[in-house]
Amino acid sequence: NGNTTGQPFIYVINGTYTINNTVIFSGCQTYLGPNAQVIVNTPSYSGNLQLTNGTVWQAGCGAMWNGIIVNSGGSLLVDNSTIQDAKLAIDSKSGAPFTVQNGSILNKNYRGIYIETYAGTHPGIIMNSTISCLNGSSPINLPLPPYVGVRAYSGIETSNVTQVNIGVDASWQANSFDNLEMGIINANTNLTVYNNNFNRITYTSNYQRGRCISSTNSAY
């Protein structure tokens, strides 16, 4: 244990990387191998992962990586940084807090953020950030297996949470969802959405595709 700060160099992560202390990547380029996975916090520890100052996490070996799991007791900060090429970029379990802010980008991930079962108001925050499937400003399909040739599926998903707030009540902190199959998928959750812009999310004949917000068995 102890605090670790990644200096602005190039890093490579393969396999499972477990974070049980405070780890800060500041201005770093990080490449993740196929199916690589980052787990923030295991029992009896308090893991804290921070991606700041233009840090970029992306696939490094021609295939998507699994993503970041934030367990109860852990936390994640993405500040002015980018996460891309993951199957599921951020998975928040049991109310684990995350903050995505300050011009951060979740791009070319099959699924952006999944907020799992939690009895209470979830502490996750996303503001002034973009969830997209773009090459520069142009819409594209995912370029890497196992989802090569399809559009990113979802921006944010919720399931069985007492209350989730997406965005904040300040128009200058608006989020953007761009070129996804689904913007927000909400299930069995009270959902409040503030200042989110949805672009190039077009209806298709596939079930539950092409909707900015889909809400099932929920108060929205």
Secondary structure, DSSP 8 states (H G I E B T S, - for coil): ---EEE-SSEEEE-SEEEE-SEEEEES-EEEE-TT-EEEE--TT---EEEEETT-EEEE-SSS-B-EEEE-TT-EEEEES-EEESBSEEEEE-TT--EEEESS-EEES-SEEEEE--EEEE---EE-S-EEE-EETTEE----STTSTTS---EEEEEESEEEEEES-S-GGG-EEEES-SEEEEEESSEEEE-SEEEES----SSTT-SEEEEEESS--
